[in-house]
């Protein structure tokens, strides 16, 4: 599905292509017909195009800069949304979020800032065709980042989830304890008893059956 970035940049690219088309039409050579009326009409349209474009330069620059700055701000804020993300066993930012998705967001932020500067420069120098280059690069980074994210999550993280996500799971546990006010609980160690008898096991079936040797979910994925 198209996310906000892709939708906004597609709209921008379409608008830029339309703008370039108008420029081409305004610069197209005019040929007179037998009556000479078409020559006059087309010449007047070309003059009007040039006048509108000349007046609209500053507005175009302002709107283009604002457009790219808003994209940069949007993805700056989206970095913090990763704290509420959920991929695999982790709630919040996990291995893939920190190592892939976060850097994709940062790349888009940097490209958006550069695009704002180059947009203003290209409009002032009438190099209208070049204003679509950086938006297309941003689209490419978006798709490439999503592809890399899927590969890393499915082929690197999921088969070794306990090791790859261990530090993030520890943070999950730590902050969950803090949220429920359990981070100040006194923890005491009890020495293990080696005199467990068969009758103790038989009299405590609920406790015994609740003991996990291995967590079945990552173990099943590992051996599959």
PyMOL commands that place a pseudoatom at each C-alpha (Angstrom):
pseudoatom trace, name=CA, resn=UNK, resi=1, chain=A, elem=C, hetatm=0, pos=[0.000, 0.000, 0.000]
pseudoatom trace, name=CA, resn=UNK, resi=2, chain=A, elem=C, hetatm=0, pos=[1.100, 3.567, -0.640]
pseudoatom trace, name=CA, resn=UNK, resi=3, chain=A, elem=C, hetatm=0, pos=[2.183, 5.359, 2.513]
pseudoatom trace, name=CA, resn=UNK, resi=4, chain=A, elem=C, hetatm=0, pos=[2.206, 9.107, 3.024]
pseudoatom trace, name=CA, resn=UNK, resi=5, chain=A, elem=C, hetatm=0, pos=[5.686, 9.605, 1.588]
pseudoatom trace, name=CA, resn=UNK, resi=6, chain=A, elem=C, hetatm=0, pos=[5.003, 7.724, -1.625]
pseudoatom trace, name=CA, resn=UNK, resi=7, chain=A, elem=C, hetatm=0, pos=[1.660, 9.455, -2.151]
pseudoatom trace, name=CA, resn=UNK, resi=8, chain=A, elem=C, hetatm=0, pos=[3.085, 12.940, -1.582]
pseudoatom trace, name=CA, resn=UNK, resi=9, chain=A, elem=C, hetatm=0, pos=[6.090, 12.410, -3.833]
pseudoatom trace, name=CA, resn=UNK, resi=10, chain=A, elem=C, hetatm=0, pos=[3.986, 10.863, -6.613]
pseudoatom trace, name=CA, resn=UNK, resi=11, chain=A, elem=C, hetatm=0, pos=[1.737, 13.935, -6.507]
pseudoatom trace, name=CA, resn=UNK, resi=12, chain=A, elem=C, hetatm=0, pos=[4.814, 16.168, -6.607]
pseudoatom trace, name=CA, resn=UNK, resi=13, chain=A, elem=C, hetatm=0, pos=[6.359, 14.299, -9.542]
pseudoatom trace, name=CA, resn=UNK, resi=14, chain=A, elem=C, hetatm=0, pos=[3.085, 14.473, -11.498]
pseudoatom trace, name=CA, resn=UNK, resi=15, chain=A, elem=C, hetatm=0, pos=[2.844, 18.209, -10.801]
pseudoatom trace, name=CA, resn=UNK, resi=16, chain=A, elem=C, hetatm=0, pos=[6.460, 18.695, -11.868]
pseudoatom trace, name=CA, resn=UNK, resi=17, chain=A, elem=C, hetatm=0, pos=[5.896, 16.771, -15.105]
pseudoatom trace, name=CA, resn=UNK, resi=18, chain=A, elem=C, hetatm=0, pos=[2.833, 18.895, -15.814]
pseudoatom trace, name=CA, resn=UNK, resi=19, chain=A, elem=C, hetatm=0, pos=[4.910, 22.000, -15.144]
pseudoatom trace, name=CA, resn=UNK, resi=20, chain=A, elem=C, hetatm=0, pos=[7.622, 20.826, -17.561]
pseudoatom trace, name=CA, resn=UNK, resi=21, chain=A, elem=C, hetatm=0, pos=[4.960, 20.130, -20.189]
pseudoatom trace, name=CA, resn=UNK, resi=22, chain=A, elem=C, hetatm=0, pos=[3.699, 23.702, -19.853]
pseudoatom trace, name=CA, resn=UNK, resi=23, chain=A, elem=C, hetatm=0, pos=[7.248, 24.985, -20.288]
pseudoatom trace, name=CA, resn=UNK, resi=24, chain=A, elem=C, hetatm=0, pos=[7.708, 22.935, -23.451]
pseudoatom trace, name=CA, resn=UNK, resi=25, chain=A, elem=C, hetatm=0, pos=[4.426, 24.196, -24.862]
pseudoatom trace, name=CA, resn=UNK, resi=26, chain=A, elem=C, hetatm=0, pos=[5.377, 27.774, -24.143]
pseudoatom trace, name=CA, resn=UNK, resi=27, chain=A, elem=C, hetatm=0, pos=[8.696, 27.370, -25.974]
pseudoatom trace, name=CA, resn=UNK, resi=28, chain=A, elem=C, hetatm=0, pos=[7.358, 25.432, -28.972]
pseudoatom trace, name=CA, resn=UNK, resi=29, chain=A, elem=C, hetatm=0, pos=[8.008, 27.166, -32.323]
pseudoatom trace, name=CA, resn=UNK, resi=30, chain=A, elem=C, hetatm=0, pos=[4.986, 28.849, -33.823]
pseudoatom trace, name=CA, resn=UNK, resi=31, chain=A, elem=C, hetatm=0, pos=[4.177, 28.384, -37.503]
pseudoatom trace, name=CA, resn=UNK, resi=32, chain=A, elem=C, hetatm=0, pos=[1.800, 30.618, -39.398]
pseudoatom trace, name=CA, resn=UNK, resi=33, chain=A, elem=C, hetatm=0, pos=[-1.096, 29.113, -41.313]
pseudoatom trace, name=CA, resn=UNK, resi=34, chain=A, elem=C, hetatm=0, pos=[-2.726, 30.556, -44.384]
pseudoatom trace, name=CA, resn=UNK, resi=35, chain=A, elem=C, hetatm=0, pos=[-5.057, 32.851, -42.475]
pseudoatom trace, name=CA, resn=UNK, resi=36, chain=A, elem=C, hetatm=0, pos=[-2.439, 33.888, -39.919]
pseudoatom trace, name=CA, resn=UNK, resi=37, chain=A, elem=C, hetatm=0, pos=[-4.986, 33.722, -37.073]
pseudoatom trace, name=CA, resn=UNK, resi=38, chain=A, elem=C, hetatm=0, pos=[-3.526, 30.584, -35.462]
pseudoatom trace, name=CA, resn=UNK, resi=39, chain=A, elem=C, hetatm=0, pos=[-0.113, 32.234, -35.373]
pseudoatom trace, name=CA, resn=UNK, resi=40, chain=A, elem=C, hetatm=0, pos=[-1.473, 35.148, -33.382]
pseudoatom trace, name=CA, resn=UNK, resi=41, chain=A, elem=C, hetatm=0, pos=[-3.446, 32.935, -30.968]
pseudoatom trace, name=CA, resn=UNK, resi=42, chain=A, elem=C, hetatm=0, pos=[-0.536, 30.615, -30.270]
pseudoatom trace, name=CA, resn=UNK, resi=43, chain=A, elem=C, hetatm=0, pos=[1.846, 33.524, -29.845]
pseudoatom trace, name=CA, resn=UNK, resi=44, chain=A, elem=C, hetatm=0, pos=[-0.499, 35.118, -27.322]
pseudoatom trace, name=CA, resn=UNK, resi=45, chain=A, elem=C, hetatm=0, pos=[-0.763, 31.823, -25.388]
pseudoatom trace, name=CA, resn=UNK, resi=46, chain=A, elem=C, hetatm=0, pos=[3.028, 31.484, -25.323]
pseudoatom trace, name=CA, resn=UNK, resi=47, chain=A, elem=C, hetatm=0, pos=[3.394, 35.049, -24.023]
pseudoatom trace, name=CA, resn=UNK, resi=48, chain=A, elem=C, hetatm=0, pos=[0.789, 34.338, -21.350]
pseudoatom trace, name=CA, resn=UNK, resi=49, chain=A, elem=C, hetatm=0, pos=[2.595, 31.133, -20.271]
pseudoatom trace, name=CA, resn=UNK, resi=50, chain=A, elem=C, hetatm=0, pos=[5.882, 32.993, -19.951]
pseudoatom trace, name=CA, resn=UNK, resi=51, chain=A, elem=C, hetatm=0, pos=[4.276, 35.819, -17.973]
pseudoatom trace, name=CA, resn=UNK, resi=52, chain=A, elem=C, hetatm=0, pos=[2.528, 33.424, -15.566]
pseudoatom trace, name=CA, resn=UNK, resi=53, chain=A, elem=C, hetatm=0, pos=[5.704, 31.401, -15.048]
pseudoatom trace, name=CA, resn=UNK, resi=54, chain=A, elem=C, hetatm=0, pos=[7.734, 34.538, -14.406]
pseudoatom trace, name=CA, resn=UNK, resi=55, chain=A, elem=C, hetatm=0, pos=[5.252, 35.772, -11.802]
pseudoatom trace, name=CA, resn=UNK, resi=56, chain=A, elem=C, hetatm=0, pos=[4.882, 32.307, -10.246]
pseudoatom trace, name=CA, resn=UNK, resi=57, chain=A, elem=C, hetatm=0, pos=[8.608, 31.612, -9.779]
pseudoatom trace, name=CA, resn=UNK, resi=58, chain=A, elem=C, hetatm=0, pos=[8.736, 32.885, -6.197]
pseudoatom trace, name=CA, resn=UNK, resi=59, chain=A, elem=C, hetatm=0, pos=[5.516, 31.087, -5.277]
pseudoatom trace, name=CA, resn=UNK, resi=60, chain=A, elem=C, hetatm=0, pos=[6.808, 27.875, -6.861]
pseudoatom trace, name=CA, resn=UNK, resi=61, chain=A, elem=C, hetatm=0, pos=[10.054, 28.109, -4.906]
pseudoatom trace, name=CA, resn=UNK, resi=62, chain=A, elem=C, hetatm=0, pos=[8.229, 28.797, -1.648]
pseudoatom trace, name=CA, resn=UNK, resi=63, chain=A, elem=C, hetatm=0, pos=[5.752, 25.938, -2.139]
pseudoatom trace, name=CA, resn=UNK, resi=64, chain=A, elem=C, hetatm=0, pos=[8.494, 23.500, -3.189]
pseudoatom trace, name=CA, resn=UNK, resi=65, chain=A, elem=C, hetatm=0, pos=[10.673, 24.313, -0.183]
pseudoatom trace, name=CA, resn=UNK, resi=66, chain=A, elem=C, hetatm=0, pos=[7.675, 24.039, 2.135]
pseudoatom trace, name=CA, resn=UNK, resi=67, chain=A, elem=C, hetatm=0, pos=[6.725, 20.693, 0.587]
pseudoatom trace, name=CA, resn=UNK, resi=68, chain=A, elem=C, hetatm=0, pos=[10.146, 19.120, 1.181]
pseudoatom trace, name=CA, resn=UNK, resi=69, chain=A, elem=C, hetatm=0, pos=[10.538, 20.649, 4.636]
pseudoatom trace, name=CA, resn=UNK, resi=70, chain=A, elem=C, hetatm=0, pos=[7.197, 19.118, 5.654]
pseudoatom trace, name=CA, resn=UNK, resi=71, chain=A, elem=C, hetatm=0, pos=[8.381, 15.714, 4.428]
pseudoatom trace, name=CA, resn=UNK, resi=72, chain=A, elem=C, hetatm=0, pos=[11.574, 16.111, 6.480]
pseudoatom trace, name=CA, resn=UNK, resi=73, chain=A, elem=C, hetatm=0, pos=[9.590, 17.095, 9.592]
pseudoatom trace, name=CA, resn=UNK, resi=74, chain=A, elem=C, hetatm=0, pos=[7.143, 14.236, 9.073]
pseudoatom trace, name=CA, resn=UNK, resi=75, chain=A, elem=C, hetatm=0, pos=[9.898, 11.619, 8.959]
pseudoatom trace, name=CA, resn=UNK, resi=76, chain=A, elem=C, hetatm=0, pos=[11.740, 13.230, 11.848]
pseudoatom trace, name=CA, resn=UNK, resi=77, chain=A, elem=C, hetatm=0, pos=[8.611, 12.671, 13.942]
pseudoatom trace, name=CA, resn=UNK, resi=78, chain=A, elem=C, hetatm=0, pos=[8.092, 9.165, 12.516]
pseudoatom trace, name=CA, resn=UNK, resi=79, chain=A, elem=C, hetatm=0, pos=[11.389, 8.139, 14.139]
pseudoatom trace, name=CA, resn=UNK, resi=80, chain=A, elem=C, hetatm=0, pos=[9.612, 8.352, 17.492]
pseudoatom trace, name=CA, resn=UNK, resi=81, chain=A, elem=C, hetatm=0, pos=[6.726, 6.209, 16.226]
pseudoatom trace, name=CA, resn=UNK, resi=82, chain=A, elem=C, hetatm=0, pos=[9.186, 3.305, 16.150]
pseudoatom trace, name=CA, resn=UNK, resi=83, chain=A, elem=C, hetatm=0, pos=[8.911, 3.249, 19.945]
pseudoatom trace, name=CA, resn=UNK, resi=84, chain=A, elem=C, hetatm=0, pos=[5.356, 1.967, 19.444]
pseudoatom trace, name=CA, resn=UNK, resi=85, chain=A, elem=C, hetatm=0, pos=[6.178, -0.413, 16.601]
pseudoatom trace, name=CA, resn=UNK, resi=86, chain=A, elem=C, hetatm=0, pos=[5.709, -4.179, 16.858]
pseudoatom trace, name=CA, resn=UNK, resi=87, chain=A, elem=C, hetatm=0, pos=[7.717, -6.587, 14.736]
pseudoatom trace, name=CA, resn=UNK, resi=88, chain=A, elem=C, hetatm=0, pos=[8.337, -10.155, 15.840]
pseudoatom trace, name=CA, resn=UNK, resi=89, chain=A, elem=C, hetatm=0, pos=[8.701, -10.679, 19.574]
pseudoatom trace, name=CA, resn=UNK, resi=90, chain=A, elem=C, hetatm=0, pos=[9.465, -7.064, 20.464]
pseudoatom trace, name=CA, resn=UNK, resi=91, chain=A, elem=C, hetatm=0, pos=[7.024, -4.291, 21.289]
pseudoatom trace, name=CA, resn=UNK, resi=92, chain=A, elem=C, hetatm=0, pos=[8.741, -1.031, 20.414]
pseudoatom trace, name=CA, resn=UNK, resi=93, chain=A, elem=C, hetatm=0, pos=[11.890, -0.515, 18.374]
pseudoatom trace, name=CA, resn=UNK, resi=94, chain=A, elem=C, hetatm=0, pos=[13.560, -3.842, 17.597]
pseudoatom trace, name=CA, resn=UNK, resi=95, chain=A, elem=C, hetatm=0, pos=[16.627, -4.966, 15.667]
pseudoatom trace, name=CA, resn=UNK, resi=96, chain=A, elem=C, hetatm=0, pos=[15.163, -4.257, 12.222]
pseudoatom trace, name=CA, resn=UNK, resi=97, chain=A, elem=C, hetatm=0, pos=[13.718, -0.913, 13.300]
pseudoatom trace, name=CA, resn=UNK, resi=98, chain=A, elem=C, hetatm=0, pos=[17.008, 0.325, 14.757]
pseudoatom trace, name=CA, resn=UNK, resi=99, chain=A, elem=C, hetatm=0, pos=[19.345, -1.008, 12.054]
pseudoatom trace, name=CA, resn=UNK, resi=100, chain=A, elem=C, hetatm=0, pos=[17.195, -0.535, 8.909]
pseudoatom trace, name=CA, resn=UNK, resi=101, chain=A, elem=C, hetatm=0, pos=[13.987, 1.456, 9.231]
pseudoatom trace, name=CA, resn=UNK, resi=102, chain=A, elem=C, hetatm=0, pos=[15.495, 4.241, 11.366]
pseudoatom trace, name=CA, resn=UNK, resi=103, chain=A, elem=C, hetatm=0, pos=[18.277, 4.792, 8.826]
pseudoatom trace, name=CA, resn=UNK, resi=104, chain=A, elem=C, hetatm=0, pos=[15.793, 4.823, 5.941]
pseudoatom trace, name=CA, resn=UNK, resi=105, chain=A, elem=C, hetatm=0, pos=[13.905, 7.607, 7.741]
pseudoatom trace, name=CA, resn=UNK, resi=106, chain=A, elem=C, hetatm=0, pos=[17.139, 9.532, 8.288]
pseudoatom trace, name=CA, resn=UNK, resi=107, chain=A, elem=C, hetatm=0, pos=[18.110, 9.144, 4.628]
pseudoatom trace, name=CA, resn=UNK, resi=108, chain=A, elem=C, hetatm=0, pos=[14.718, 10.500, 3.543]
pseudoatom trace, name=CA, resn=UNK, resi=109, chain=A, elem=C, hetatm=0, pos=[15.072, 13.451, 5.940]
pseudoatom trace, name=CA, resn=UNK, resi=110, chain=A, elem=C, hetatm=0, pos=[18.489, 14.301, 4.490]
pseudoatom trace, name=CA, resn=UNK, resi=111, chain=A, elem=C, hetatm=0, pos=[17.271, 13.903, 0.897]
pseudoatom trace, name=CA, resn=UNK, resi=112, chain=A, elem=C, hetatm=0, pos=[14.239, 16.098, 1.598]
pseudoatom trace, name=CA, resn=UNK, resi=113, chain=A, elem=C, hetatm=0, pos=[16.440, 18.918, 2.933]
pseudoatom trace, name=CA, resn=UNK, resi=114, chain=A, elem=C, hetatm=0, pos=[18.772, 18.629, -0.082]
pseudoatom trace, name=CA, resn=UNK, resi=115, chain=A, elem=C, hetatm=0, pos=[15.760, 18.505, -2.430]
pseudoatom trace, name=CA, resn=UNK, resi=116, chain=A, elem=C, hetatm=0, pos=[14.407, 21.765, -0.961]
pseudoatom trace, name=CA, resn=UNK, resi=117, chain=A, elem=C, hetatm=0, pos=[17.720, 23.529, -1.687]
pseudoatom trace, name=CA, resn=UNK, resi=118, chain=A, elem=C, hetatm=0, pos=[18.108, 22.093, -5.193]
pseudoatom trace, name=CA, resn=UNK, resi=119, chain=A, elem=C, hetatm=0, pos=[14.460, 22.807, -6.034]
pseudoatom trace, name=CA, resn=UNK, resi=120, chain=A, elem=C, hetatm=0, pos=[14.939, 26.519, -5.340]
pseudoatom trace, name=CA, resn=UNK, resi=121, chain=A, elem=C, hetatm=0, pos=[18.179, 26.587, -7.328]
pseudoatom trace, name=CA, resn=UNK, resi=122, chain=A, elem=C, hetatm=0, pos=[16.745, 24.715, -10.339]
pseudoatom trace, name=CA, resn=UNK, resi=123, chain=A, elem=C, hetatm=0, pos=[13.614, 26.883, -10.537]
pseudoatom trace, name=CA, resn=UNK, resi=124, chain=A, elem=C, hetatm=0, pos=[15.661, 30.089, -10.390]
pseudoatom trace, name=CA, resn=UNK, resi=125, chain=A, elem=C, hetatm=0, pos=[17.969, 28.802, -13.141]
pseudoatom trace, name=CA, resn=UNK, resi=126, chain=A, elem=C, hetatm=0, pos=[15.028, 27.488, -15.220]
pseudoatom trace, name=CA, resn=UNK, resi=127, chain=A, elem=C, hetatm=0, pos=[16.293, 23.910, -15.054]
pseudoatom trace, name=CA, resn=UNK, resi=128, chain=A, elem=C, hetatm=0, pos=[12.832, 22.504, -14.577]
pseudoatom trace, name=CA, resn=UNK, resi=129, chain=A, elem=C, hetatm=0, pos=[13.559, 18.954, -15.703]
pseudoatom trace, name=CA, resn=UNK, resi=130, chain=A, elem=C, hetatm=0, pos=[16.002, 18.439, -12.838]
pseudoatom trace, name=CA, resn=UNK, resi=131, chain=A, elem=C, hetatm=0, pos=[13.479, 19.118, -10.080]
pseudoatom trace, name=CA, resn=UNK, resi=132, chain=A, elem=C, hetatm=0, pos=[12.098, 15.564, -10.339]
pseudoatom trace, name=CA, resn=UNK, resi=133, chain=A, elem=C, hetatm=0, pos=[15.465, 13.837, -9.812]
pseudoatom trace, name=CA, resn=UNK, resi=134, chain=A, elem=C, hetatm=0, pos=[15.633, 13.939, -6.012]
pseudoatom trace, name=CA, resn=UNK, resi=135, chain=A, elem=C, hetatm=0, pos=[11.950, 13.018, -5.502]
pseudoatom trace, name=CA, resn=UNK, resi=136, chain=A, elem=C, hetatm=0, pos=[12.566, 9.952, -7.683]
pseudoatom trace, name=CA, resn=UNK, resi=137, chain=A, elem=C, hetatm=0, pos=[15.631, 9.095, -5.586]
pseudoatom trace, name=CA, resn=UNK, resi=138, chain=A, elem=C, hetatm=0, pos=[13.504, 9.391, -2.438]
pseudoatom trace, name=CA, resn=UNK, resi=139, chain=A, elem=C, hetatm=0, pos=[10.973, 6.966, -3.909]
pseudoatom trace, name=CA, resn=UNK, resi=140, chain=A, elem=C, hetatm=0, pos=[13.825, 4.576, -4.726]
pseudoatom trace, name=CA, resn=UNK, resi=141, chain=A, elem=C, hetatm=0, pos=[15.170, 4.807, -1.154]
pseudoatom trace, name=CA, resn=UNK, resi=142, chain=A, elem=C, hetatm=0, pos=[11.687, 4.114, 0.175]
pseudoatom trace, name=CA, resn=UNK, resi=143, chain=A, elem=C, hetatm=0, pos=[11.229, 0.937, -1.879]
pseudoatom trace, name=CA, resn=UNK, resi=144, chain=A, elem=C, hetatm=0, pos=[14.802, -0.245, -1.317]
pseudoatom trace, name=CA, resn=UNK, resi=145, chain=A, elem=C, hetatm=0, pos=[14.466, 0.307, 2.436]
pseudoatom trace, name=CA, resn=UNK, resi=146, chain=A, elem=C, hetatm=0, pos=[11.238, -1.682, 2.597]
pseudoatom trace, name=CA, resn=UNK, resi=147, chain=A, elem=C, hetatm=0, pos=[12.813, -4.523, 0.647]
pseudoatom trace, name=CA, resn=UNK, resi=148, chain=A, elem=C, hetatm=0, pos=[15.907, -4.630, 2.854]
pseudoatom trace, name=CA, resn=UNK, resi=149, chain=A, elem=C, hetatm=0, pos=[13.701, -4.481, 5.949]
pseudoatom trace, name=CA, resn=UNK, resi=150, chain=A, elem=C, hetatm=0, pos=[11.737, -7.573, 4.868]
pseudoatom trace, name=CA, resn=UNK, resi=151, chain=A, elem=C, hetatm=0, pos=[14.915, -9.504, 4.022]
pseudoatom trace, name=CA, resn=UNK, resi=152, chain=A, elem=C, hetatm=0, pos=[16.629, -8.662, 7.316]
pseudoatom trace, name=CA, resn=UNK, resi=153, chain=A, elem=C, hetatm=0, pos=[13.552, -9.457, 9.424]
pseudoatom trace, name=CA, resn=UNK, resi=154, chain=A, elem=C, hetatm=0, pos=[12.733, -12.753, 7.706]
pseudoatom trace, name=CA, resn=UNK, resi=155, chain=A, elem=C, hetatm=0, pos=[16.200, -14.139, 7.015]
pseudoatom trace, name=CA, resn=UNK, resi=156, chain=A, elem=C, hetatm=0, pos=[18.444, -12.648, 9.707]
pseudoatom trace, name=CA, resn=UNK, resi=157, chain=A, elem=C, hetatm=0, pos=[16.330, -11.747, 12.735]
pseudoatom trace, name=CA, resn=UNK, resi=158, chain=A, elem=C, hetatm=0, pos=[13.555, -14.371, 12.791]
pseudoatom trace, name=CA, resn=UNK, resi=159, chain=A, elem=C, hetatm=0, pos=[15.855, -17.459, 12.621]
pseudoatom trace, name=CA, resn=UNK, resi=160, chain=A, elem=C, hetatm=0, pos=[17.955, -16.077, 15.503]
pseudoatom trace, name=CA, resn=UNK, resi=161, chain=A, elem=C, hetatm=0, pos=[15.344, -13.991, 17.273]
pseudoatom trace, name=CA, resn=UNK, resi=162, chain=A, elem=C, hetatm=0, pos=[16.475, -14.657, 20.858]
pseudoatom trace, name=CA, resn=UNK, resi=163, chain=A, elem=C, hetatm=0, pos=[20.013, -13.419, 20.191]
pseudoatom trace, name=CA, resn=UNK, resi=164, chain=A, elem=C, hetatm=0, pos=[19.164, -10.560, 17.822]
pseudoatom trace, name=CA, resn=UNK, resi=165, chain=A, elem=C, hetatm=0, pos=[16.322, -9.194, 19.943]
pseudoatom trace, name=CA, resn=UNK, resi=166, chain=A, elem=C, hetatm=0, pos=[17.756, -9.966, 23.408]
pseudoatom trace, name=CA, resn=UNK, resi=167, chain=A, elem=C, hetatm=0, pos=[18.797, -6.386, 24.222]
pseudoatom trace, name=CA, resn=UNK, resi=168, chain=A, elem=C, hetatm=0, pos=[15.417, -5.033, 23.083]
pseudoatom trace, name=CA, resn=UNK, resi=169, chain=A, elem=C, hetatm=0, pos=[13.534, -7.721, 25.050]
pseudoatom trace, name=CA, resn=UNK, resi=170, chain=A, elem=C, hetatm=0, pos=[15.500, -6.731, 28.144]
pseudoatom trace, name=CA, resn=UNK, resi=171, chain=A, elem=C, hetatm=0, pos=[14.383, -3.145, 27.652]
pseudoatom trace, name=CA, resn=UNK, resi=172, chain=A, elem=C, hetatm=0, pos=[10.787, -4.336, 27.181]
pseudoatom trace, name=CA, resn=UNK, resi=173, chain=A, elem=C, hetatm=0, pos=[10.940, -6.193, 30.490]
pseudoatom trace, name=CA, resn=UNK, resi=174, chain=A, elem=C, hetatm=0, pos=[12.662, -3.324, 32.299]
pseudoatom trace, name=CA, resn=UNK, resi=175, chain=A, elem=C, hetatm=0, pos=[10.186, -0.693, 31.142]
pseudoatom trace, name=CA, resn=UNK, resi=176, chain=A, elem=C, hetatm=0, pos=[7.185, -2.985, 31.694]
pseudoatom trace, name=CA, resn=UNK, resi=177, chain=A, elem=C, hetatm=0, pos=[8.286, -3.408, 35.305]
pseudoatom trace, name=CA, resn=UNK, resi=178, chain=A, elem=C, hetatm=0, pos=[8.615, 0.354, 35.581]
pseudoatom trace, name=CA, resn=UNK, resi=179, chain=A, elem=C, hetatm=0, pos=[5.133, 0.901, 34.097]
pseudoatom trace, name=CA, resn=UNK, resi=180, chain=A, elem=C, hetatm=0, pos=[3.534, -1.468, 36.616]
pseudoatom trace, name=CA, resn=UNK, resi=181, chain=A, elem=C, hetatm=0, pos=[5.617, -0.183, 39.537]
pseudoatom trace, name=CA, resn=UNK, resi=182, chain=A, elem=C, hetatm=0, pos=[7.533, -3.426, 39.883]
pseudoatom trace, name=CA, resn=UNK, resi=183, chain=A, elem=C, hetatm=0, pos=[11.016, -1.957, 39.394]
pseudoatom trace, name=CA, resn=UNK, resi=184, chain=A, elem=C, hetatm=0, pos=[11.441, -1.326, 43.141]
pseudoatom trace, name=CA, resn=UNK, resi=185, chain=A, elem=C, hetatm=0, pos=[10.519, -4.807, 44.295]
pseudoatom trace, name=CA, resn=UNK, resi=186, chain=A, elem=C, hetatm=0, pos=[13.099, -6.400, 46.598]
pseudoatom trace, name=CA, resn=UNK, resi=187, chain=A, elem=C, hetatm=0, pos=[14.602, -9.486, 44.968]
pseudoatom trace, name=CA, resn=UNK, resi=188, chain=A, elem=C, hetatm=0, pos=[15.959, -12.200, 47.240]
pseudoatom trace, name=CA, resn=UNK, resi=189, chain=A, elem=C, hetatm=0, pos=[17.865, -15.285, 46.243]
pseudoatom trace, name=CA, resn=UNK, resi=190, chain=A, elem=C, hetatm=0, pos=[16.915, -18.672, 47.649]
pseudoatom trace, name=CA, resn=UNK, resi=191, chain=A, elem=C, hetatm=0, pos=[19.256, -21.590, 47.528]
pseudoatom trace, name=CA, resn=UNK, resi=192, chain=A, elem=C, hetatm=0, pos=[18.031, -24.483, 45.423]
pseudoatom trace, name=CA, resn=UNK, resi=193, chain=A, elem=C, hetatm=0, pos=[16.795, -27.562, 47.231]
pseudoatom trace, name=CA, resn=UNK, resi=194, chain=A, elem=C, hetatm=0, pos=[18.015, -30.920, 45.974]
pseudoatom trace, name=CA, resn=UNK, resi=195, chain=A, elem=C, hetatm=0, pos=[15.687, -33.068, 48.064]
pseudoatom trace, name=CA, resn=UNK, resi=196, chain=A, elem=C, hetatm=0, pos=[12.693, -32.858, 45.690]
pseudoatom trace, name=CA, resn=UNK, resi=197, chain=A, elem=C, hetatm=0, pos=[10.732, -36.079, 45.949]
pseudoatom trace, name=CA, resn=UNK, resi=198, chain=A, elem=C, hetatm=0, pos=[8.272, -37.834, 43.687]
pseudoatom trace, name=CA, resn=UNK, resi=199, chain=A, elem=C, hetatm=0, pos=[5.449, -36.960, 46.067]
pseudoatom trace, name=CA, resn=UNK, resi=200, chain=A, elem=C, hetatm=0, pos=[6.341, -33.235, 45.804]
pseudoatom trace, name=CA, resn=UNK, resi=201, chain=A, elem=C, hetatm=0, pos=[6.025, -33.455, 42.029]
pseudoatom trace, name=CA, resn=UNK, resi=202, chain=A, elem=C, hetatm=0, pos=[2.763, -35.380, 42.243]
pseudoatom trace, name=CA, resn=UNK, resi=203, chain=A, elem=C, hetatm=0, pos=[1.275, -32.882, 44.726]
pseudoatom trace, name=CA, resn=UNK, resi=204, chain=A, elem=C, hetatm=0, pos=[2.144, -29.810, 42.638]
pseudoatom trace, name=CA, resn=UNK, resi=205, chain=A, elem=C, hetatm=0, pos=[1.050, -30.627, 39.067]
pseudoatom trace, name=CA, resn=UNK, resi=206, chain=A, elem=C, hetatm=0, pos=[0.182, -27.003, 38.155]
pseudoatom trace, name=CA, resn=UNK, resi=207, chain=A, elem=C, hetatm=0, pos=[3.654, -25.766, 39.053]
pseudoatom trace, name=CA, resn=UNK, resi=208, chain=A, elem=C, hetatm=0, pos=[5.429, -28.639, 37.346]
pseudoatom trace, name=CA, resn=UNK, resi=209, chain=A, elem=C, hetatm=0, pos=[3.474, -28.387, 34.088]
pseudoatom trace, name=CA, resn=UNK, resi=210, chain=A, elem=C, hetatm=0, pos=[4.122, -24.644, 33.957]
pseudoatom trace, name=CA, resn=UNK, resi=211, chain=A, elem=C, hetatm=0, pos=[7.910, -25.103, 33.879]
pseudoatom trace, name=CA, resn=UNK, resi=212, chain=A, elem=C, hetatm=0, pos=[9.307, -24.447, 30.398]
pseudoatom trace, name=CA, resn=UNK, resi=213, chain=A, elem=C, hetatm=0, pos=[12.469, -26.120, 29.229]
pseudoatom trace, name=CA, resn=UNK, resi=214, chain=A, elem=C, hetatm=0, pos=[12.437, -24.152, 25.962]
pseudoatom trace, name=CA, resn=UNK, resi=215, chain=A, elem=C, hetatm=0, pos=[10.163, -21.465, 24.611]
pseudoatom trace, name=CA, resn=UNK, resi=216, chain=A, elem=C, hetatm=0, pos=[8.370, -23.393, 21.873]
pseudoatom trace, name=CA, resn=UNK, resi=217, chain=A, elem=C, hetatm=0, pos=[7.880, -20.434, 19.495]
pseudoatom trace, name=CA, resn=UNK, resi=218, chain=A, elem=C, hetatm=0, pos=[11.533, -19.509, 18.672]
pseudoatom trace, name=CA, resn=UNK, resi=219, chain=A, elem=C, hetatm=0, pos=[12.579, -23.172, 19.032]
pseudoatom trace, name=CA, resn=UNK, resi=220, chain=A, elem=C, hetatm=0, pos=[10.014, -24.244, 16.451]
pseudoatom trace, name=CA, resn=UNK, resi=221, chain=A, elem=C, hetatm=0, pos=[11.148, -21.496, 14.058]
pseudoatom trace, name=CA, resn=UNK, resi=222, chain=A, elem=C, hetatm=0, pos=[14.786, -22.443, 14.525]
pseudoatom trace, name=CA, resn=UNK, resi=223, chain=A, elem=C, hetatm=0, pos=[14.290, -26.131, 13.732]
pseudoatom trace, name=CA, resn=UNK, resi=224, chain=A, elem=C, hetatm=0, pos=[11.837, -25.431, 10.914]
for i in range(1, 224): cmd.bond("trace and resi %d" % i, "trace and resi %d" % (i + 1))
show_as sticks, trace
zoom trace
